[in-house]
Amino acid sequence: MEIDLVNDTQTPITDEIFIKQGWERNDIQEEDGDYYYWTLPLPKDNPDKGAPSMISICSDQYEEFNLKKGEYTVELFDFSGLGWCDSEEDIEIVYNAITREELYDDKKGS
């Protein structure tokens, strides 16, 4: 994984990023409204439902995190903020640090 320390451009986390990275969308239907969140097991091809995973905020929580509609933050599930990510690049770094694998098969994120 190459990290460009000079370029500080951060790509916001969006539904498109989750789809590109292979996350699973989890839809919730409630009386007061529908929403969804995204999860990614670690590593992403791990079939164990109890495996450590990354989880996004819910699609209706963006204002609570001072984000634009359609943007997300993610963290490691059940680790109280550990692995907090607010950009596509952060997700790649945390994923690689935990799994020692590249998130994208082609290592370029396409």
KOLFIDREN-809887 format. One record per residue (C-alpha): residue in one letter; x, z, y. Coordinates in steps of 0.001 Angstrom, whole numbers. Last residue first. Layout:
# KOLFIDREN-809887
<pt><resn>a</resn><u>X</u><w>Z</w><v>Y</v></pt>
...
//
This chain:
# KOLFIDREN-809887
<pt><resn>s</resn><u>-10741</u><w>-8967</w><v>1060</v></pt>
<pt><resn>g</resn><u>-8934</u><w>-5679</w><v>1368</v></pt>
<pt><resn>k</resn><u>-5333</u><w>-6891</w><v>1143</v></pt>
<pt><resn>k</resn><u>-4174</u><w>-5154</w><v>-2039</v></pt>
<pt><resn>d</resn><u>-5759</u><w>-7972</w><v>-4133</v></pt>
<pt><resn>d</resn><u>-7585</u><w>-5500</w><v>-6373</v></pt>
<pt><resn>y</resn><u>-8692</u><w>-3412</w><v>-3413</v></pt>
<pt><resn>l</resn><u>-8674</u><w>357</w><v>-3745</v></pt>
<pt><resn>e</resn><u>-5034</u><w>413</w><v>-4851</v></pt>
<pt><resn>e</resn><u>-4180</u><w>3055</w><v>-7409</v></pt>
<pt><resn>r</resn><u>-2266</u><w>6341</w><v>-7245</v></pt>
<pt><resn>t</resn><u>-5685</u><w>7966</w><v>-7748</v></pt>
<pt><resn>i</resn><u>-5622</u><w>10727</w><v>-5122</v></pt>
<pt><resn>a</resn><u>-3184</u><w>9313</w><v>-2560</v></pt>
<pt><resn>n</resn><u>-4475</u><w>5751</w><v>-3045</v></pt>
<pt><resn>y</resn><u>-8098</u><w>6766</w><v>-2429</v></pt>
<pt><resn>v</resn><u>-7124</u><w>8888</w><v>583</v></pt>
<pt><resn>i</resn><u>-5133</u><w>6032</w><v>2167</v></pt>
<pt><resn>e</resn><u>-7753</u><w>3347</w><v>1459</v></pt>
<pt><resn>i</resn><u>-10553</u><w>5555</w><v>2792</v></pt>
<pt><resn>d</resn><u>-8585</u><w>6233</w><v>5983</v></pt>
<pt><resn>e</resn><u>-8123</u><w>2476</w><v>6522</v></pt>
<pt><resn>e</resn><u>-11850</u><w>1861</w><v>6261</v></pt>
<pt><resn>s</resn><u>-12367</u><w>4430</w><v>8999</v></pt>
<pt><resn>d</resn><u>-13872</u><w>7893</w><v>9502</v></pt>
<pt><resn>c</resn><u>-12415</u><w>9649</w><v>6499</v></pt>
<pt><resn>w</resn><u>-12413</u><w>13340</w><v>5570</v></pt>
<pt><resn>g</resn><u>-10374</u><w>13933</w><v>2390</v></pt>
<pt><resn>l</resn><u>-11194</u><w>17620</w><v>2302</v></pt>
<pt><resn>g</resn><u>-14376</u><w>18349</w><v>4235</v></pt>
<pt><resn>s</resn><u>-15770</u><w>21083</w><v>2012</v></pt>
<pt><resn>f</resn><u>-14479</u><w>19802</w><v>-1366</v></pt>
<pt><resn>d</resn><u>-17832</u><w>19237</w><v>-3098</v></pt>
<pt><resn>f</resn><u>-17670</u><w>15434</w><v>-2779</v></pt>
<pt><resn>l</resn><u>-14475</u><w>14156</w><v>-1166</v></pt>
<pt><resn>e</resn><u>-15289</u><w>12940</w><v>2311</v></pt>
<pt><resn>v</resn><u>-16981</u><w>10045</w><v>4048</v></pt>
<pt><resn>t</resn><u>-17950</u><w>9114</w><v>7600</v></pt>
<pt><resn>y</resn><u>-20544</u><w>6488</w><v>8383</v></pt>
<pt><resn>e</resn><u>-21596</u><w>3741</w><v>10789</v></pt>
<pt><resn>g</resn><u>-24924</u><w>1875</w><v>10675</v></pt>
<pt><resn>k</resn><u>-26258</u><w>3374</w><v>13898</v></pt>
<pt><resn>k</resn><u>-23297</u><w>4217</w><v>16117</v></pt>
<pt><resn>l</resn><u>-21490</u><w>7464</w><v>15467</v></pt>
<pt><resn>n</resn><u>-21542</u><w>10833</w><v>17217</v></pt>
<pt><resn>f</resn><u>-21544</u><w>12705</w><v>13899</v></pt>
<pt><resn>e</resn><u>-25072</u><w>14113</w><v>14204</v></pt>
<pt><resn>e</resn><u>-26162</u><w>10710</w><v>15546</v></pt>
<pt><resn>y</resn><u>-25072</u><w>8964</w><v>12315</v></pt>
<pt><resn>q</resn><u>-27155</u><w>11214</w><v>10048</v></pt>
<pt><resn>d</resn><u>-29921</u><w>8744</w><v>9025</v></pt>
<pt><resn>s</resn><u>-27773</u><w>6686</w><v>6642</v></pt>
<pt><resn>c</resn><u>-26662</u><w>9834</w><v>4842</v></pt>
<pt><resn>i</resn><u>-23037</u><w>10972</w><v>5125</v></pt>
<pt><resn>s</resn><u>-20779</u><w>9331</w><v>2631</v></pt>
<pt><resn>i</resn><u>-19484</u><w>10615</w><v>-701</v></pt>
<pt><resn>m</resn><u>-16123</u><w>10354</w><v>-2443</v></pt>
<pt><resn>s</resn><u>-15924</u><w>11279</w><v>-6091</v></pt>
<pt><resn>p</resn><u>-14424</u><w>13641</w><v>-8638</v></pt>
<pt><resn>a</resn><u>-15694</u><w>12744</w><v>-12094</v></pt>
<pt><resn>g</resn><u>-18870</u><w>14355</w><v>-13416</v></pt>
<pt><resn>k</resn><u>-20626</u><w>11013</w><v>-13978</v></pt>
<pt><resn>d</resn><u>-17643</u><w>9922</w><v>-16124</v></pt>
<pt><resn>p</resn><u>-17515</u><w>6089</w><v>-16093</v></pt>
<pt><resn>n</resn><u>-14318</u><w>5987</w><v>-13969</v></pt>
<pt><resn>d</resn><u>-13932</u><w>2446</w><v>-12573</v></pt>
<pt><resn>k</resn><u>-13663</u><w>3684</w><v>-8966</v></pt>
<pt><resn>p</resn><u>-10889</u><w>6159</w><v>-9706</v></pt>
<pt><resn>l</resn><u>-12278</u><w>8450</w><v>-8488</v></pt>
<pt><resn>p</resn><u>-16014</u><w>7846</w><v>-8348</v></pt>
<pt><resn>l</resn><u>-17448</u><w>6208</w><v>-5205</v></pt>
<pt><resn>t</resn><u>-20684</u><w>7363</w><v>-3601</v></pt>
<pt><resn>w</resn><u>-22912</u><w>5999</w><v>-808</v></pt>
<pt><resn>y</resn><u>-25910</u><w>7499</w><v>1003</v></pt>
<pt><resn>y</resn><u>-29507</u><w>6476</w><v>1492</v></pt>
<pt><resn>y</resn><u>-32527</u><w>7161</w><v>3643</v></pt>
<pt><resn>d</resn><u>-36307</u><w>7096</w><v>3438</v></pt>
<pt><resn>g</resn><u>-38636</u><w>9051</w><v>5668</v></pt>
<pt><resn>d</resn><u>-40638</u><w>12247</w><v>6214</v></pt>
<pt><resn>e</resn><u>-42346</u><w>12080</w><v>2819</v></pt>
<pt><resn>e</resn><u>-39068</u><w>11493</w><v>999</v></pt>
<pt><resn>q</resn><u>-37426</u><w>8531</w><v>-680</v></pt>
<pt><resn>i</resn><u>-33716</u><w>8695</w><v>-1434</v></pt>
<pt><resn>d</resn><u>-31578</u><w>5644</w><v>-2238</v></pt>
<pt><resn>n</resn><u>-28069</u><w>6047</w><v>-3681</v></pt>
<pt><resn>r</resn><u>-25780</u><w>3062</w><v>-2967</v></pt>
<pt><resn>e</resn><u>-22768</u><w>2798</w><v>-5268</v></pt>
<pt><resn>w</resn><u>-19359</u><w>1950</w><v>-3732</v></pt>
<pt><resn>g</resn><u>-17487</u><w>-1224</w><v>-4730</v></pt>
<pt><resn>q</resn><u>-15024</u><w>-1545</w><v>-1822</v></pt>
<pt><resn>k</resn><u>-16675</u><w>-4644</w><v>-320</v></pt>
<pt><resn>i</resn><u>-20131</u><w>-3062</w><v>-657</v></pt>
<pt><resn>f</resn><u>-18962</u><w>137</w><v>1035</v></pt>
<pt><resn>i</resn><u>-17278</u><w>-1843</w><v>3823</v></pt>
<pt><resn>e</resn><u>-20436</u><w>-3898</w><v>4399</v></pt>
<pt><resn>d</resn><u>-22543</u><w>-730</w><v>4616</v></pt>
<pt><resn>t</resn><u>-20282</u><w>410</w><v>7450</v></pt>
<pt><resn>i</resn><u>-17094</u><w>2479</w><v>7917</v></pt>
<pt><resn>p</resn><u>-15537</u><w>1710</w><v>11295</v></pt>
<pt><resn>t</resn><u>-12261</u><w>-261</w><v>11207</v></pt>
<pt><resn>q</resn><u>-9448</u><w>1595</w><v>12972</v></pt>
<pt><resn>t</resn><u>-6906</u><w>-156</w><v>15164</v></pt>
<pt><resn>d</resn><u>-3769</u><w>1979</w><v>15470</v></pt>
<pt><resn>n</resn><u>-1326</u><w>-880</w><v>14915</v></pt>
<pt><resn>v</resn><u>2206</u><w>529</w><v>15090</v></pt>
<pt><resn>l</resn><u>2052</u><w>2585</w><v>11902</v></pt>
<pt><resn>d</resn><u>1041</u><w>-428</w><v>9823</v></pt>
<pt><resn>i</resn><u>494</u><w>1007</w><v>6366</v></pt>
<pt><resn>e</resn><u>1437</u><w>-1041</w><v>3320</v></pt>
<pt><resn>m</resn><u>0</u><w>0</w><v>0</v></pt>
//
